[in-house]
Amino acid sequence: MKLVAPSEGLAVYDYFLGMTAAGKHKAAATTFVNWYFSKRGQQLIASFGEYPARSDVPLPPVQGVKLPALDSDKVYRPDPEKELKRSEQLQKDWNKTFGYSS
């Protein structure tokens, strides 16, 4: 497989990370979250081709491919509220396209 960045642009989506009050290992979870958002943690995330959450971590080329800047017109970032409103139709379209039935 090869990573590609189409000249027309690409879609991205958000990741969410958090901790629950019910977690059994709060210190470990806190350590992981702190590492994840550290400069080194975000450098590792960026090396996989994910856009870093930190502005002081540049996005490196991934497999030799330079991805467009997150704030460019070549990156589409869906609005979660708008997507939720059309999710039922999107699911129907997906099911029809790929022959799924529910």
C-alpha positions as CSV (number, residue, x, y, z in Angstrom):
1,M,0.0,0.0,0.0
2,K,1.1,3.5,-0.7
3,L,0.0,6.7,0.9
4,V,-1.3,9.3,-1.5
5,A,-2.4,12.9,-1.1
6,P,-4.8,13.7,-4.1
7,S,-4.2,17.1,-5.7
8,E,-7.9,17.8,-5.2
9,G,-7.5,17.5,-1.5
10,L,-8.4,15.0,1.3
11,A,-10.8,14.6,4.2
12,V,-9.7,14.4,7.8
13,Y,-11.5,13.6,10.9
14,D,-10.9,14.3,14.6
15,Y,-9.7,11.9,17.2
16,F,-10.8,12.3,20.8
17,L,-8.9,11.4,23.8
18,G,-10.0,11.6,27.4
19,M,-10.3,9.9,30.7
20,T,-13.3,8.7,32.7
21,A,-13.9,9.2,36.4
22,A,-14.6,5.4,36.6
23,G,-11.1,4.4,35.3
24,K,-9.2,2.1,37.6
25,H,-5.7,3.4,36.7
26,K,-5.9,7.2,36.8
27,A,-2.1,7.7,37.2
28,A,-1.4,5.6,34.2
29,A,-4.1,7.3,32.1
30,T,-2.8,10.7,33.1
31,T,0.7,9.7,32.2
32,F,-0.5,8.5,28.8
33,V,-2.5,11.6,28.0
34,N,0.4,13.8,29.1
35,W,2.8,11.9,26.8
36,Y,0.3,11.8,23.9
37,F,0.0,15.6,23.9
38,S,3.7,16.1,24.6
39,K,5.9,17.4,21.8
40,R,7.5,13.9,21.4
41,G,4.2,12.2,21.5
42,Q,2.8,14.5,18.8
43,Q,5.9,14.0,16.7
44,L,5.3,10.3,16.7
45,I,1.6,10.8,15.8
46,A,2.7,13.1,12.9
47,S,5.2,10.5,11.7
48,F,2.2,8.2,11.0
49,G,0.5,10.8,8.8
50,E,-1.8,12.2,11.4
51,Y,-2.0,16.0,11.8
52,P,-0.5,16.9,15.2
53,A,-2.6,18.7,17.8
54,R,0.3,21.0,18.7
55,S,1.3,24.0,16.6
56,D,5.0,23.5,17.4
57,V,5.1,20.1,15.8
58,P,5.4,20.2,12.0
59,L,3.9,17.6,9.8
60,P,6.7,15.6,8.3
61,P,6.5,13.9,4.9
62,V,5.0,10.5,5.3
63,Q,6.3,7.7,3.1
64,G,7.9,10.5,1.0
65,V,4.5,12.3,0.6
66,K,4.0,15.8,1.8
67,L,0.5,16.3,3.1
68,P,-1.2,19.7,2.7
69,A,-1.3,22.1,5.6
70,L,-4.3,21.5,7.8
71,D,-5.5,25.1,7.3
72,S,-5.3,24.9,3.5
73,D,-8.2,24.6,1.1
74,K,-7.0,21.1,0.2
75,V,-8.1,19.7,3.6
76,Y,-11.8,19.0,4.2
77,R,-12.7,18.8,7.9
78,P,-16.4,17.8,8.3
79,D,-18.6,19.7,10.7
80,P,-19.8,17.1,13.2
81,E,-23.2,18.7,13.7
82,K,-23.9,18.9,10.0
83,E,-22.8,15.3,9.5
84,L,-25.0,14.1,12.3
85,K,-28.0,15.6,10.6
86,R,-27.3,13.6,7.5
87,S,-26.0,10.5,9.0
88,E,-29.2,8.4,8.5
89,Q,-29.1,9.1,4.7
90,L,-25.4,8.5,4.6
91,Q,-25.9,5.1,6.2
92,K,-28.6,4.2,3.7
93,D,-26.4,5.2,0.8
94,W,-23.5,3.2,2.2
95,N,-25.7,0.1,2.7
96,K,-27.0,0.4,-0.8
97,T,-23.6,0.9,-2.4
98,F,-22.0,-2.0,-0.6
99,G,-25.1,-4.3,-0.5
100,Y,-25.5,-4.3,3.3
101,S,-28.9,-4.9,4.9
102,S,-29.9,-4.2,8.4
